[in-house]
Amino acid sequence: MQQETSSAVEARLAELGHALPAVVAPVAAYVPATITGNLVYTSGQLPFINGELTATGKVGAAVTAEVAAGQAQACALNALAAIKDVIGDLDRIVRVVKVVGFVASDPSFTGQPAVINGASEFLGAVLGDKGVHARSAVGVAALPLDAPVEVELIVEFA
């Protein structure tokens, strides 16, 4: 059952065919998001969709770059849910300051930026100019639960 839209950002998500999911429960000793000053830092968000990982393995081997980009989008959506949980309303977002994306990569895979574009382009589509950000896209040997991608955000809010 879809909840009633409570903000312009959530209305935009709905236009794009998305609804905020429940905040993903931590898989270790941390919180999904924390505030300092006027910044929200999210923990690394895995691409849980309806409570489960729909893809696992290394990008460039078991997972294609295109599938991984969709998984990065799911991570960004989960990060928005974590942000809403701590600030109450996504319309309070002033801008996305930084995106950090990790890609579990086959040793020969070098397309990490294109994978993390899944998150970056999604944030731009949802937030417009407020979604333009600095970014890192890093290849790693493995991620928790064998996820192909993990994304964290730093967001300024008012």
C-alpha positions in Angstrom: 0.0 0.0 0.0 1.4 3.4 -1.0 1.5 6.1 1.6 0.1 9.5 0.8 2.7 11.8 -0.6 3.9 14.3 2.0 6.3 16.5 0.1 7.2 17.9 -3.3 10.2 15.5 -3.4 8.0 12.5 -2.7 5.6 13.7 -5.4 8.5 13.8 -7.8 9.5 10.3 -6.8 5.9 9.2 -7.5 6.0 10.8 -10.9 9.2 8.8 -11.6 7.4 5.6 -10.4 9.0 5.3 -7.0 7.9 5.5 -3.4 10.1 5.8 -0.4 10.8 2.4 1.2 11.0 1.7 4.9 14.4 2.6 6.3 16.7 -0.4 5.9 17.6 -1.8 9.3 21.4 -1.7 10.0 23.2 -5.0 9.4 25.8 -4.1 12.1 26.5 -1.5 14.8 25.6 1.8 13.2 22.6 4.1 12.5 21.2 4.6 9.0 21.8 8.4 9.1 23.1 11.0 11.5 22.9 14.8 11.7 25.7 17.2 12.5 25.0 20.9 12.1 23.0 21.3 8.9 24.3 18.1 7.3 23.0 14.6 7.1 25.5 11.8 6.7 24.0 8.5 5.6 25.6 5.2 6.3 26.5 3.2 3.3 23.1 2.0 1.8 22.9 -1.4 0.1 20.5 -2.0 -2.8 17.7 -3.6 -0.8 14.5 -3.7 -2.8 11.4 -4.9 -0.8 13.7 -6.1 2.0 16.1 -8.2 -0.1 19.1 -8.0 -2.3 18.0 -8.7 -5.9 21.5 -8.9 -7.2 24.8 -10.2 -5.7 28.3 -10.7 -6.9 31.0 -8.8 -8.6 30.3 -6.2 -11.3 31.9 -7.1 -14.5 31.5 -10.8 -13.7 28.2 -12.0 -12.1 26.5 -8.6 -12.4 26.5 -6.4 -15.5 27.3 -2.7 -15.3 23.7 -1.9 -16.3 22.2 -4.0 -13.6 24.6 -2.5 -11.1 23.6 1.1 -12.1 20.0 0.1 -11.3 21.2 -1.2 -8.0 23.0 2.1 -7.3 19.7 3.9 -7.9 18.1 1.6 -5.3 20.9 2.5 -2.9 20.1 6.3 -3.4 16.4 5.7 -2.9 17.2 3.9 0.4 19.5 6.8 1.4 16.6 9.3 0.8 14.4 7.2 3.1 17.1 7.3 5.8 17.4 11.1 5.3 13.7 11.6 5.7 13.7 9.5 8.8 16.1 12.0 10.5 14.9 15.3 9.1 11.2 14.6 8.7 10.6 16.1 5.2 12.7 15.7 2.1 11.7 19.2 1.0 14.1 20.4 3.6 17.0 19.3 1.4 19.1 22.2 0.3 21.5 20.2 -1.8 23.2 16.9 -2.1 26.8 17.7 -1.2 28.5 14.4 -2.0 27.9 10.9 -3.1 30.3 8.1 -2.3 29.8 4.9 -4.3 31.5 1.6 -3.8 31.4 -1.0 -6.5 32.3 -4.7 -5.8 34.4 -5.1 -8.9 35.8 -8.0 -10.9 39.6 -7.2 -11.1 39.3 -6.3 -14.8 36.3 -4.0 -14.3 37.0 -0.3 -14.6 33.5 1.2 -15.2 32.8 2.3 -11.6 31.8 5.8 -12.6 29.1 4.6 -15.0 27.7 2.3 -12.3 27.5 5.1 -9.7 25.8 7.3 -12.4 22.8 5.2 -11.5 22.6 7.0 -8.1 23.8 10.4 -9.4 21.4 10.6 -12.3 18.5 9.4 -10.1 19.3 12.2 -7.5 19.3 14.7 -10.3 16.0 13.5 -11.7 14.4 13.6 -8.2 16.0 16.8 -6.8 16.9 18.8 -9.9 19.7 21.3 -9.3 19.7 20.4 -5.6 20.8 16.9 -6.7 24.0 18.0 -8.4 27.0 16.9 -6.2 30.6 16.0 -5.8 31.3 12.3 -6.0 33.7 9.4 -5.6 33.2 6.0 -7.4 35.5 3.4 -5.9 36.1 -0.2 -6.9 36.4 -2.6 -4.0 37.1 -6.4 -3.6 33.8 -7.1 -1.7 30.9 -5.5 0.0 28.6 -6.6 2.8 26.3 -9.5 2.0 28.0 -9.8 -1.4 26.1 -6.7 -2.6 27.4 -5.3 -5.9 27.1 -1.7 -4.9 26.9 0.5 -1.8 26.2 4.3 -1.8 26.4 6.9 0.9 25.2 10.5 0.8 26.1 13.8 2.5 23.1 16.2 2.2 22.7 19.8 3.4 19.3 20.6 4.8 17.5 23.7 6.3 
